[in-house]
Amino acid sequence: MKMTSREMNLIFALLTVFIVYLLYTFAFNPLISNLLSAKDNLEALKLQQSQVEENKAAIPGILKQQEELIAETEEKTEIFLPDLNEDLIITFFAGTVGKGGPAINGINFGQLTSVDLAAMILPETVSITYPMGDLANTIRPEKEVIAGALPQPTGIVLTRGVSVDFNTASYEQALSQLRTVEETKRTITVDFLSLTKGETGTLSGSVHYNFYGLDKLSDEDGGLPKTPLADAKGKANPFN
């Protein structure tokens, strides 16, 4: 059967359409999809690059804010000691003797405990009773901070009770020890003071201090002197 020219043209047109369909379906369409996907990926990478550059530019500001936060925190916690080590406290009180304080007969330590700052807010008036009335007019009341003002925010700090005993002291020497403690500008409270005047006119007594400490963010705070007393005789208390 001989095909006419019209039929040949129709078959040719159909073949052309079929070939174009195959090329679009299996060649051009995947290529277009890949191009669109590549474009989306490129836009995403540009966005990520922009975010990375923004974050990089923000790093100096973030570091500065951290430094300012650390400095602010250190300033607010400056009144607290960074270390309540017994040897360091013994060394500190040994130094009060050289500054005119009484010769120390013994130092006793309480357990290291934690306390909420809210519980440290002081009552308006608290009395203290001991024999020397004139000394009562000079020494601050019981529970009053003699080294630094107590902060009002709540939080947990460490505290250690320290009892300092002396047998022979003058009025001025007893005051000298308290003033030396006050000059540390730290949060230290006195919650007990007992003084007795002997036959020779000298004073014997005991003062109970509460030292308050807090772990610091940096090592810049030197705290109390860090040279422990050497005890050649192996005594637990070098003041005995």
C-alpha positions in Angstrom: 0.0 0.0 0.0 1.5 3.2 -1.1 1.4 6.2 1.4 0.4 9.5 0.2 2.3 12.7 0.7 -0.2 13.9 3.3 0.2 10.7 5.3 3.9 10.9 5.2 3.8 14.5 6.5 1.4 13.5 9.3 3.7 10.6 10.4 6.7 12.9 10.3 4.9 15.4 12.4 3.9 12.8 14.9 7.5 11.5 15.1 8.7 15.1 15.6 6.2 15.6 18.5 7.2 12.3 20.0 10.9 13.1 19.8 10.3 16.6 21.3 8.3 15.0 24.1 11.1 12.5 24.8 13.7 15.3 24.8 11.7 17.5 27.2 10.8 14.6 29.5 14.2 12.9 29.8 16.6 15.7 29.0 15.3 19.3 29.3 12.9 18.8 32.3 15.6 17.2 34.6 18.0 19.9 33.5 15.5 22.6 34.3 14.8 21.0 37.7 18.5 20.8 38.4 19.0 24.4 37.5 16.1 25.5 39.7 17.4 23.3 42.6 20.9 24.8 42.1 19.5 28.3 42.2 17.6 27.5 45.4 20.8 26.0 47.0 22.8 29.1 45.9 20.3 31.4 47.5 20.4 29.3 50.7 24.2 29.4 50.7 24.1 33.2 50.2 21.7 33.5 53.2 23.9 31.3 55.3 27.0 33.3 54.3 25.2 36.5 55.3 24.2 35.0 58.6 27.8 33.8 59.2 29.1 37.3 58.4 26.6 38.9 60.7 27.5 36.5 63.5 31.2 37.1 62.9 30.6 40.9 63.1 28.7 40.4 66.4 31.4 38.4 68.1 33.4 41.5 69.4 30.2 42.9 70.8 29.2 39.6 72.5 32.7 39.3 74.0 32.5 42.9 75.2 29.1 42.1 76.8 30.5 39.0 78.5 33.5 41.0 79.8 31.1 43.7 81.1 28.9 41.1 82.7 31.9 39.4 84.4 33.1 42.8 85.6 29.7 43.8 86.9 29.3 40.4 88.7 32.8 40.7 90.2 31.9 44.2 91.4 28.6 43.0 93.0 30.3 40.1 94.7 33.4 42.0 95.8 32.2 42.1 99.4 32.4 38.3 99.5 35.6 36.4 100.0 36.6 34.0 97.2 38.1 31.5 99.7 37.2 30.5 103.3 40.2 28.2 103.8 41.1 27.8 107.4 44.8 28.3 106.9 44.2 31.6 105.2 41.9 32.8 108.0 44.5 31.8 110.6 47.1 33.8 108.6 44.8 36.8 108.5 44.2 36.8 112.2 47.9 36.3 112.9 48.4 39.5 110.8 46.0 41.4 113.1 48.4 40.8 116.0 51.1 42.7 114.1 48.7 45.5 113.5 48.1 46.1 117.2 45.6 43.4 117.9 45.6 41.1 121.0 47.8 38.0 121.2 45.6 35.2 120.0 45.3 32.2 122.3 43.3 30.0 119.9 41.1 29.9 116.9 38.2 27.5 116.4 36.3 26.9 113.2 32.7 25.9 112.5 31.6 23.8 109.5 31.5 25.4 106.1 27.8 25.8 105.3 25.6 27.6 102.8 23.1 30.4 103.6 20.5 32.3 101.6 21.2 36.0 101.3 17.6 36.7 102.2 18.2 35.2 105.6 21.1 37.7 106.1 18.9 40.8 106.0 19.5 42.4 109.3 17.0 43.5 111.9 16.9 47.2 112.7 18.0 46.8 116.3 19.8 43.8 118.0 21.4 44.2 121.4 24.6 42.7 122.7 25.5 42.2 126.3 29.0 41.8 127.9 30.7 43.3 131.0 32.5 46.3 129.4 29.8 49.0 128.9 32.2 51.6 127.5 33.4 49.1 124.8 29.7 48.5 123.8 29.5 52.1 122.7 32.3 51.6 120.3 31.9 48.1 118.9 29.1 47.6 116.4 25.9 45.7 117.5 25.6 42.0 117.2 24.8 40.8 113.7 25.8 44.1 112.2 28.2 43.8 109.2 31.5 45.3 110.1 33.1 44.8 106.7 30.9 45.8 103.8 27.2 46.2 103.3 25.0 43.1 102.9 23.4 42.8 99.5 19.6 42.6 99.2 19.1 40.1 96.3 18.5 36.5 97.2 21.1 33.8 96.5 23.3 31.2 98.1 26.7 32.0 99.6 29.0 30.0 101.8 29.7 30.9 105.4 32.1 29.7 108.1 32.0 30.6 111.8 35.4 31.5 113.4 35.9 32.0 117.2 39.0 34.0 118.2 40.1 33.7 121.8 42.6 35.9 123.6 43.7 36.0 127.3 45.6 39.2 127.8 44.5 42.3 125.9 44.0 46.0 126.3 40.9 47.9 125.3 42.8 49.3 122.3 44.0 45.9 121.2 40.5 44.5 121.2 39.3 47.4 119.1 42.3 47.0 116.8 41.3 43.5 115.8 37.7 44.5 115.0 38.9 47.5 113.0 41.4 45.3 111.0 38.5 43.0 110.2 36.4 46.0 109.2 39.1 47.3 106.9 38.9 44.2 104.7 35.7 45.7 103.3 34.3 42.1 103.2 31.0 40.7 104.5 32.0 39.6 107.9 29.6 39.6 110.9 30.1 39.5 114.6 27.3 37.5 116.4 29.1 37.0 119.8 31.6 39.0 121.8 32.5 38.2 125.4 35.0 40.3 127.4 36.1 39.9 131.0 38.4 42.3 132.9 41.0 40.5 135.0 42.6 41.6 138.3 45.5 43.2 136.5 43.2 45.2 134.3 43.8 43.3 131.1 40.9 41.8 129.1 40.3 38.2 128.2 37.6 37.2 125.8 36.3 35.6 122.7 34.9 37.0 119.4 32.8 34.9 117.1 32.9 36.0 113.5 31.0 34.8 110.4 33.0 34.9 107.2 30.9 34.9 104.0 32.4 33.6 100.7 31.3 33.0 97.1 32.9 31.3 94.1 34.1 34.0 91.7 34.1 34.0 87.9 37.7 35.0 87.7 40.9 34.7 89.8 41.4 38.4 90.1 40.1 38.6 93.7 43.0 37.8 95.9 40.9 37.5 99.0 42.7 37.1 102.4 46.5 36.5 102.5 47.4 33.2 100.8 50.5 32.3 102.8 49.5 29.6 105.3 51.3 29.7 108.7 54.1 27.1 109.0 53.7 24.9 112.0 57.1 23.4 112.8 55.8 21.5 115.9 52.9 20.0 114.0 50.3 21.6 116.1 46.7 21.7 114.8 46.5 25.3 116.2 49.7 27.4 115.9 48.3 29.8 118.5 48.4 27.3 121.4 
